[in-house]
Structures are given as structure tokens and as C-alpha cells.
């Protein structure tokens, strides 16, 4: 038996409404995992390269967006900007 976790989202075998429902389910599970990061202390979050504000922002995103991907993108953009500012000061 196939579970929702094993279903491929881009399969043309499924109607659009099923692919949308599966994507929302995956995004919901991902958002719950991101919300779990809110319990981590600042040092652990820093080791992962994210801030508490970024985690809280990602946890509030709508289900139409993948919270983990958005968190990764936002934290990477911030780190690149921080590096650019740091290298400009030298």
C-alpha cells in the first residue's frame, strides 16, 4: 500500500486536485518540522545557519509554500548579505 509520503507529486497519472492535496499535505508536515525548530536554543539555530526570527517567519507561511525551502532560501540570502557587508568593511 502506498502512503501519501511515497506519492510522487509530479506524476501525470494523478489529477491536478490530487497533486495539490498531496503538495499541501507535504507542506503541512514540513511546516510542523520547521515549527519544532522554535524549541531549539539560539546556539543550535546558529549552528544550523538560521535565526529564531527566520524560523518563526517560516512557521507562519501559508501551506501553499514549503516552509523548509523558504527558510533555507531566506537564511542563505541573509548569510550572503552578511558576507558581502563583512568583505566590504575590509
N, C-alpha and C positions, 0 to 999 in steps of 0.2 A: 504494500500500500504506500502510495506517495503522500508525503506530508507537504504542507504549504512551504516549509523551508527548502524543500527539494525541487520545487517547481521552477522552471526557467521562465523568467519574465518576458523574454523576447521571442518566445516560441509563437509562430503564427498559427499554431494548432488551437490556440485559445482565443475566444472573442475579446475584444478590447475591454469590456467591462470586467472580465475575469482578471486580465493583466493589471488593470487599475486597482482592483481589490487586493491582489497579491502584493503590488508595489506599496499600497497603503499599509498593509499588514507588516511588511518588512520594515518600512519606515517607522512604524509604531514600535516594533521591537528594538530597532536601533536607537530611537529616542529614549526608550527606557534604559538602555545601556549607557547612554550619554548622561542621563539623569543620575545614574549610580555614581558617576564621577564627582557629583556635588558633595559626596561624603568624604572624598579624599582630602588630605591636608595640602596646604599650599606647596610644600616641598615636593610632594609626589606629583602634583599637577605640573610644577615647573620641570621636573624630570621628564615628563611626557611632552613638554613644549607648549602647554596650554595654560591659560589663566582661568581663575574662577569665574570672572565676568564672561569669558568666551564660552565656558561650559553652560552657564546659566542662560546666555543668549541662545545657544544651540538647543537647549532643552525646551525653549519656548517657541521654536519654529513650527510652522504648520506641518501636518503629516504629508503634504504634497512634496516636501523636501526631505532629503536624507540628512538627518542631524549630524551623523558622524562625518560625512563628506563635507558638509558645510563648516563644521568645527575644524576639520583638518585644513580646509582652504583658508579660513579666516586666521587661524593661528600661523600658518605658513606665510601669509601676506604680512602679518604683524612682524614676524621674525625677520623677514627680508627687509622690511622698512627699518627695523631697529638696526640691522647690519649696515644698511646704507647710511643711516644717520651716524652710526659709530665710525664708519670709514671716512665720512665727510669731515668729521672733527679732527682727524689725524693730520 
